[in-house]
Amino acid sequence: MSTGDDLSRWGWGYADREPSEADRRELKSRVETMLGFPERPLLELPDDGAPTVPESRVEPPFHFCTTDPEVRARHTYGKGYPDLVRGFYGEYGPAPDAVARPERESDIPDLLLWASDERVAIVPYGGGTSVVGGVECRGAGYSGVVSLDTRELDEVLEVDHTSRAARVQAGATGPGLNAQLAEEGLQLRHYPQSYEFSTFGGWVATRAGGHFATRYTHIDDFVESVRAVTPAGVLETRRLPASGAGPDPNRFLLGSEGAFGVITEGWVRVQPRPRHRSRATVRFDDFWDGVEATRELVQARFSPANCRLLGPREAMLNELAADGSSLLLLGFESLDGPTVETMERALAVCADHGGEWDDPTHEGPDAGGAEANGPEGGGREEAQTSGESAGDDDRTGTEGEWRNSFFEAPYRFNTLVSIGVLVDTFETAVTWDRFPDLHEAVRERVGTAMREECGAGFLSCRFTHVYPDGPAPYYTLLAPADPGDEVEQWRAIKQAASDTLDEFDATTTHHHAVGRVHRDHYHREIPDGYLDALRSMKRTLDPEGIMNPGALL
Amino acid sequence: MSTGDDLSRWGWGYADREPSEADRRELKSRVETMLGFPERPLLELPDDGAPTVPESRVEPPFHFCTTDPEVRARHTYGKGYPDLVRGFYGEYGPAPDAVARPERESDIPDLLLWASDERVAIVPYGGGTSVVGGVECRGAGYSGVVSLDTRELDEVLEVDHTSRAARVQAGATGPGLNAQLAEEGLQLRHYPQSYEFSTFGGWVATRAGGHFATRYTHIDDFVESVRAVTPAGVLETRRLPASGAGPDPNRFLLGSEGAFGVITEGWVRVQPRPRHRSRATVRFDDFWDGVEATRELVQARFSPANCRLLGPREAMLNELAADGSSLLLLGFESLDGPTVETMERALAVCADHGGEWDDPTHEGPDAGGAEANGPEGGGREEAQTSGESAGDDDRTGTEGEWRNSFFEAPYRFNTLVSIGVLVDTFETAVTWDRFPDLHEAVRERVGTAMREECGAGFLSCRFTHVYPDGPAPYYTLLAPADPGDEVEQWRAIKQAASDTLDEFDATTTHHHAVGRVHRDHYHREIPDGYLDALRSMKRTLDPEGIMNPGALL
């Protein structure tokens, strides 16, 4: 597992995956020809010299803390577009004053006590993959900021095979967690796009979305109990399969984003590798036919593991179709029996809406396909080919390409930043009745904002998750940026996007979390009284207001 | 729909279903012979005379309020055993001082304002079916208590066919709600045992459990948004299929039990009647084989609509088996395709654990069985034969008998009270690894408590809901009571039951809610810091503490 030193200081992922000259030239050529962007520059890449960070205002009196500039620089930002840009330019002004890396949970209460006394802000930090400013804290009004990195707490502490549950420490990353579970023949099967680097604690704190398109869409659906350290003490919920006793305490910690305390561990529901799988890629000439097919599938209570509808531009961007058709990537998995018939029935629904497909693929003991039972390691090589880490042995075909592309996408952001291309994604969820108008408005207004700010722009859409009552549309945007002005350009476009979601009463975020970027819109999304109530909860658990100030609340 | 006048003042359900002489003699004979209880008395039935209630301490200045003694008596209790007993003896000491029955939501804010000013406790009241003292408030420290009956607000206000969702007022009862949805060809498919009388608002406030044994086990799983009136103003969450934005505001209102405000409406996910169904009853010689089969089914991610494992005494009590075998009532339903193969695979799992069954029954367009498409009305006749209301056309066979018995059971409580039999049910949820020890301890300690208090006792168990990580066991207890001492005897036995659940870190309640009966145990179940945080939320939304004081918090 990575200790962090092998990661890029500024970009997504590993340092040796930072954009090469060839990557840059190829992508430059593609955005110029494919998207028609004006000629893009090859910006000067960041050097390896020591980063410039402000002088530390505080020095925590604990052996597990450091004020080393390199470490502080690496804990300054998440991995959103403005984060990558500022890192790219070596701007580490908002660096925390110190980084704490506790070796055991019992280190944390003392740190929080000290911070409460000294009025130092504490920013919980897992994989540092936030795209919403979740770990960036300037600490105005505080005597300093300490980033609390949980990654030493990375063990699977217990496995209950009878109940199929595991007790996991917050700092375990996706591959680290699954490597430990694989030794027990189990998997969590929660694969957010940040899977390689993000942590279990981060998933819980941000209600991370996984790869399941239905049913187990968020980490919420796997959590049995949570343990957190707050300034007012430890909070630990009971391990329960379910309960009807009062407002669910797990749901209060799920999505708490470090504002009440730091999540240190939890019990999660785990499962063996699925024995049967069926996959198909369905082509629709018209996006709206694909929408209707998807709606009918999910309303008929099909529960596909994968049900990603790619709009024509999204299919083009991922090089899966170039003729203007939309693609529905459909996958079923099962522990108990073949998925062949379910897939056939689902394809019949697609046919009713004009969908066409090549032969679906089936895997499983009865399907002639090899059943992969090998343990999934957590080593770096495997994490790099994360299709495997995501439980996918078969990486051929459209779905395989898609999955590789899914985990590779964040690496491409590094390259885009380095050639002056503004790139971002935003997502929401909305009921089916409102989706067409919302979608039209997003295209119109975000398109306008990109043209106004950047002179051009490209916007694509896919559904990442679908529900009986509505889809979770996910938008990717690309625009030619003016080097030096990227963050301001991004801010204007982001504002247009979030304002549009708000106007249609769609959610501010389906799985990217609130952080600082979405905070104002989140406050509009929830009832005023609930915001007041959350703030009063915070005052109870964090009387000095040291926990991740400015995020969420 | 019932206006309430045709309901029994003291017992479950309709007045004309109060126990007849024949009912009483038959049940008396059965408990004496079948359970070996000492001879039971035929206690004097309550008369129809005006109830005795204390003088009203307050008279709310609103046209929709009354201090009529009959109405006050009818709003004194829920329908737990101690409630029935006290009603049976005509003890209405804890009657509210007045009953408010607002005709529109806009009546409520003024009532709460007045109550806050006058320090009058407000107790939200739906169907009055609480078994945990949720509507019984003595109002110590308050100048009076007003029961806020929501049943005039009983309409389905909007139906969104595209998203399959409906906007429902809080006071709609199960049959009333489904009758209105049936006009649109839709159903909610949430059938708690209290379905005939309980209300949508009550379901949300108490996180009611429905008949689905897996997946959609609680009303929580159907709720898209909630609207509530609190003393600090209206709280309304956005209609969203899902969100990842902060701690879920719906989850804060789900289970709030009137402690923050009164729920007035919400959007719920609805669906058409299932087109395919398969049912089977599997017999196991040994209860623990049934437990293992059930665990394997749910861990293999089968999602049966019905998966009720009845222990040998439960099977006997329901007259479904008398030979000491346990029964698994297994049912699948589907909108999209036949359930025949799924049932076959599930039965194969049961066979691996020694299960035996007669031929399963299959319904659906392809199965030769009639597909019932008629609307489900909400009239009284139908509600009385609630098997139909619960969407079950086929009421033959073990499952049909079980379902009739399920909805009839509460009526039997009336009769048992009238012949000096203590009767109660309690439920929990616990992980599979802890279930055997918990079950043994419950049998031992609740058995001992019944013997000590009553000289004898009978305890049976079934699983009402099952999860991959654990079951929700539901216990029914019967004991010969000493007339006049029933409530004290019940209290001691209940204490033994709740203490045992607590000792094994099982939940205090899987779907009966917290109310006043479970409050102390609930406070032990949740983390201290969370209880403090909930109390601070309450102070924010209900500064004068008028909302259902003593329940939940």
Interface residues (C-beta under 8 A of the other chain):
Chain A: D160 T162 S163 R164 A165 T206 R207 A208 G209 T217 H218 E224 T230 A232 G233 V234 L235 E236 T237 R238 R239 L240 P241 A242 S243 G244 A245 G246 P247 D248 P249 R251 F252 L253 L254 G255 S256 E257 F260 R269 Q271 R295 Q299 A300 R301 F302 S303 S334 L335 D336 G337 E341 T342 R345 V349 A429 V430 T431 W432 D433 H465 Y467 P468 D469 G470 P471 A472 D505 A506 T507 T508 T509 H510 H511 H512 A513 V514 H518 Y522 E525 I526 P527 D528 G529 Y530 D532 A533 L534 R535 S536 M537 R539 T540 L541 L552
Chain B: D160 T162 S163 R164 A165 T206 R207 A208 G209 T217 H218 E224 T230 A232 G233 V234 L235 E236 T237 R238 R239 L240 P241 A242 S243 G244 A245 G246 P247 D248 P249 R251 F252 L253 L254 G255 S256 E257 F260 R269 Q271 R295 Q299 A300 R301 F302 S303 S334 L335 D336 G337 E341 T342 R345 V349 A429 V430 T431 W432 D433 H465 Y467 P468 D469 G470 P471 A472 D505 A506 T507 T508 T509 H510 H511 H512 A513 V514 H518 Y522 E525 I526 P527 D528 G529 Y530 D532 A533 L534 R535 S536 M537 R539 T540 L541 L552
